[in-house]
Amino acid sequence: MTIQIKRIYEPYQESDGIRLLVDRVWPRGIKKENARLDGWLKELAPSTALRKWFGHIPERYPQFSEQYRQELDANPQAQADILKVMQESQQHTVTLLYGAKNQQFNQAVVLKAYLEDHMGAK
């Protein structure tokens, strides 16, 4: 299983495989019927408090990443949910979608690394 990340604002491609939105808040300007989602995993997103504290400020990213990983560790049901989606999929690719402008410092980057570390995905 391959995990990739992509801004939800980028066009759909067949190579996306399963498309999962991993934001707690619906992204601005995207109509649900046009998003081409296979799931919206709000429970895998950072808590509202952590998201607001981070504010996509690059200097806070290391601490954000650490705290977000702790939140993921404390949420075994969310881990089970995404693992089930990945295992039941006929696709070999899962695309984690996010709305943040910063492509380097966002929750999808942390979540991808977390899944690769903990679930054997690539």
TAGI-V917672 format. One record per residue. N is the residue number from 1. NEAR is the number of other ideal C-beta (glycine too) atoms within 10 Angstrom. D_LAST is the distance of its C-alpha to the last C-alpha in Angstrom with 1 decimal. Layout:
BEGIN
{{N/NEAR/D_LAST} {N/NEAR/D_LAST}}
END
This chain:
BEGIN
{{1/18/6.2} {2/13/4.8} {3/23/5.9} {4/15/8.6} {5/19/11.8} {6/17/15.3} {7/15/18.9} {8/23/20.6} {9/13/23.5} {10/11/21.7} {11/7/22.7} {12/14/21.0} {13/11/19.4} {14/7/18.7} {15/11/15.3} {16/19/14.4} {17/20/14.1} {18/20/14.6} {19/21/15.9} {20/23/16.2} {21/25/18.4} {22/26/17.6} {23/22/21.0} {24/17/23.9} {25/10/26.4} {26/15/26.6} {27/15/26.2} {28/7/29.6} {29/8/30.7} {30/15/28.3} {31/7/30.0} {32/10/28.2} {33/7/29.3} {34/8/27.8} {35/16/24.4} {36/13/23.0} {37/18/21.0} {38/17/19.7} {39/16/19.9} {40/18/20.9} {41/19/19.4} {42/13/22.0} {43/13/21.7} {44/26/18.2} {45/22/19.8} {46/23/21.6} {47/13/25.2} {48/10/27.8} {49/10/29.4} {50/17/26.3} {51/18/25.5} {52/9/29.2} {53/14/29.4} {54/21/26.4} {55/8/27.9} {56/14/25.2} {57/11/27.2} {58/11/25.0} {59/8/27.0} {60/14/26.0} {61/18/22.3} {62/10/21.7} {63/12/23.9} {64/23/22.4} {65/18/18.9} {66/10/20.3} {67/18/22.4} {68/22/19.8} {69/16/17.6} {70/11/20.9} {71/17/21.4} {72/20/18.1} {73/11/19.1} {74/8/22.4} {75/14/21.3} {76/9/20.1} {77/7/21.2} {78/16/18.9} {79/17/15.9} {80/10/17.4} {81/16/17.9} {82/23/14.4} {83/16/13.2} {84/10/16.2} {85/16/15.4} {86/18/11.9} {87/9/13.6} {88/8/16.7} {89/14/15.2} {90/6/16.3} {91/17/13.7} {92/10/10.4} {93/15/9.4} {94/24/10.0} {95/26/11.7} {96/25/12.8} {97/27/16.3} {98/22/18.6} {99/19/22.1} {100/18/22.4} {101/10/23.9} {102/13/22.1} {103/13/18.7} {104/8/18.0} {105/19/19.3} {106/23/18.5} {107/28/17.1} {108/26/14.1} {109/18/12.9} {110/22/13.5} {111/24/12.1} {112/19/8.6} {113/14/8.8} {114/20/10.5} {115/22/8.3} {116/14/5.5} {117/10/8.8} {118/13/10.6} {119/14/9.0} {120/9/6.6} {121/16/3.8} {122/9/0.0}}
END
